[in-house]
């Protein structure tokens, strides 16, 4: 369940960043969704356990892991936008 929530959260953050904040506008919405998804998975799977966001059971929902995934997705989108503006990649 957590994995699905991290992916959906990353997609939502990617869409919001593309639509409202105009991140990655020249690359398209698909790239924003992919970067948001990758950031959500990175944050939920790697950073959340380091911050103590481990659920009691293997299938339990963990709000700290979801917040970490959302924050990491936003950070990845911000960095990707800054790299694109600076280097054009």
N, C-alpha and C positions, 0 to 999 in steps of 0.2 A: 504494500500500500504506500509506503514511504517513497519508493522509487517512482511510482506513478504520479504522486503529488509533486515530487521534485521536477519531473519532466513537464507536467502541466504548468507548474509555477514558472519554470524557465521560459516556456512558450508564451505565457501571459506577459511576463516582464519584457520579452523580446518584442512582442506586438505593441505594448505600451511605449517602449523606447522608440520604436520606429514611427508610430502614429503621432504621439504627442510631443516627444522630445526631439524628434527628427534625427535620431542616431542612424547612421549607415543608410541614408536616403538614396545615395547613388548606387549602392550595391543591391538594394532591394529588401523586401520584407522576408524573403526566404532565408537570407543570410542572417538577418537579425534573429529569426526564430531558431536557427541552428546554433548561433553563438549563445543565445539565452538558455537553450536546452543543455548545451555543454557546460555552461557555467552553473546551472542548477544541479546537474549531476556531480560536478566537481565539488561544489559546496556541500551537498547532502552526503555524498559518499566519503569524501576525504576530510573536509574541514569540521563538519559537525561532530564526528567522534572525538576529534582533538579538543573540542570545546566542551565535551561532556554531554553531548546530545545523543546518547545511546538509549534506545527504547528498552523497556523491561523485557518484553517479549519480542520475538522476531517479526511479528506482523503488526505490532502496535504502532499507532500514529504518534509522531513526535513533533510538536510545534516548534521546538528550538531548531531541529534539523530543517524544517521547512523555511523558517526565517533565515537560517544560514544559507540555504540554497538560493533563496530569493536575493539576498544581499550579494552573494557571489555572482549570480547571473547579471545583476545590474553592474557590478564592478567589471566583469568581462566585457559587457557591452560598451561601457565607458572607455575602457582601454582600447578596444577595437576601433571605436570612433576616433579616439585621439591618434592612433597609429595611422588610420586612413587619412585624416586631415594633415598629418605631418609628412608621411611618406607616400601617400597615394596608393597604398597596397590594399 
